[in-house]
Amino acid sequence: MKMDAYNSKSKWAIQFISPDDNDKFKNDNCYSSVSFYHTKQAAEIINQELKKKQEINAVVFYDPLTRIKPKDWDNFEKNKEISKNESRDSLLAQVNDFINWLKANNITIK
């Protein structure tokens, strides 16, 4: 698997699962004009497979894809902005959790 970023000095790789990655990890044969994205599930699968191989230090982040509920479509533009902010905050929380994990385990990346 080609990772999104790799630091050869520290031997750390980063993978970010976005909606564009969805087709790489789909396991169904159903095609439709409606798509469902399971970025968190894909990230968990990749993370488990990387742990099995134990050849590389890697972190896998995913796009949280915060959705606008149909009941909120009346005020779509406002709720779209709220949704973007929630997704950004969730992704930042993933990164902060990773940084805190590194600190707690006395791991430095150079």
C-alpha positions as CSV (number, residue, x, y, z in Angstrom):
1,M,0.0,0.0,0.0
2,K,1.3,3.4,-0.9
3,M,1.1,5.7,2.2
4,D,0.3,9.4,2.0
5,A,3.5,10.4,3.8
6,Y,6.6,8.7,5.0
7,N,9.6,9.8,6.9
8,S,12.6,7.5,6.3
9,K,14.6,8.8,9.2
10,S,12.0,8.1,11.8
11,K,10.4,5.3,9.8
12,W,6.9,6.7,10.4
13,A,4.1,6.7,7.8
14,I,0.9,8.6,7.6
15,Q,-2.3,7.5,5.8
16,F,-5.3,9.7,5.5
17,I,-8.5,8.1,4.5
18,S,-10.7,10.5,2.5
19,P,-13.9,9.9,0.4
20,D,-11.6,9.6,-2.6
21,D,-10.2,6.4,-1.1
22,N,-13.6,4.8,-0.7
23,D,-13.4,2.7,-3.9
24,K,-10.1,1.2,-2.7
25,F,-11.8,-0.4,0.3
26,K,-15.3,-1.2,-0.9
27,N,-16.2,-4.8,-0.5
28,D,-19.6,-4.8,-2.2
29,N,-20.5,-5.2,-5.8
30,C,-23.4,-2.8,-5.8
31,Y,-23.2,0.3,-8.0
32,S,-25.5,3.2,-7.7
33,S,-25.7,7.0,-8.1
34,V,-25.7,7.2,-4.3
35,S,-22.5,6.6,-2.4
36,F,-21.8,5.7,1.2
37,Y,-18.4,6.4,2.6
38,H,-17.1,4.4,5.5
39,T,-13.8,6.2,6.1
40,K,-13.5,5.3,9.8
41,Q,-14.1,1.6,9.0
42,A,-11.5,1.7,6.2
43,A,-9.0,3.4,8.6
44,E,-9.6,0.6,11.2
45,I,-9.1,-2.1,8.6
46,I,-5.8,-0.5,7.4
47,N,-4.6,0.0,11.0
48,Q,-5.3,-3.7,11.8
49,E,-3.5,-4.9,8.7
50,L,-0.5,-2.7,9.4
51,K,-0.3,-4.0,13.0
52,K,-0.2,-7.6,11.7
53,K,2.8,-6.8,9.4
54,Q,4.7,-4.9,12.1
55,E,7.1,-3.6,9.4
56,I,6.4,0.1,9.8
57,N,5.4,2.6,12.3
58,A,2.2,4.1,11.0
59,V,-0.7,6.3,11.9
60,V,-4.1,6.3,10.1
61,F,-6.4,9.2,10.2
62,Y,-9.8,9.5,8.5
63,D,-12.2,12.1,7.3
64,P,-15.0,12.1,9.8
65,L,-17.5,13.2,7.1
66,T,-20.0,15.0,9.4
67,R,-23.3,14.9,7.7
68,I,-26.2,17.4,7.5
69,K,-29.4,15.8,8.7
70,P,-32.3,16.0,6.3
71,K,-34.3,17.9,8.9
72,D,-31.6,20.6,8.8
73,W,-31.7,21.1,5.0
74,D,-33.9,24.1,5.3
75,N,-31.0,26.1,6.5
76,F,-28.4,24.3,4.3
77,E,-25.7,26.9,4.0
78,K,-25.5,27.5,7.8
79,N,-25.6,23.8,8.6
80,K,-23.0,23.1,5.9
81,E,-20.6,25.4,7.7
82,I,-21.4,23.8,11.0
83,S,-20.8,20.4,9.5
84,K,-17.4,21.5,8.1
85,N,-16.4,22.8,11.5
86,E,-17.4,19.6,13.2
87,S,-15.4,17.5,10.7
88,R,-12.3,19.7,11.1
89,D,-12.6,19.5,14.9
90,S,-13.0,15.7,14.8
91,L,-9.9,15.4,12.6
92,L,-7.9,17.7,14.8
93,A,-9.0,15.5,17.8
94,Q,-7.5,12.5,16.0
95,V,-4.2,14.3,15.5
96,N,-4.1,15.5,19.1
97,D,-4.9,12.0,20.4
98,F,-1.9,10.7,18.3
99,I,0.4,13.4,19.6
100,N,-0.7,12.7,23.2
101,W,-0.1,8.9,22.6
102,L,3.4,9.7,21.4
103,K,4.1,11.8,24.4
104,A,2.7,9.2,26.8
105,N,4.9,6.5,25.3
106,N,8.0,8.7,25.1
107,I,8.1,8.4,21.4
108,T,9.8,11.2,19.4
109,I,9.7,11.6,15.6
110,K,12.6,13.4,14.1
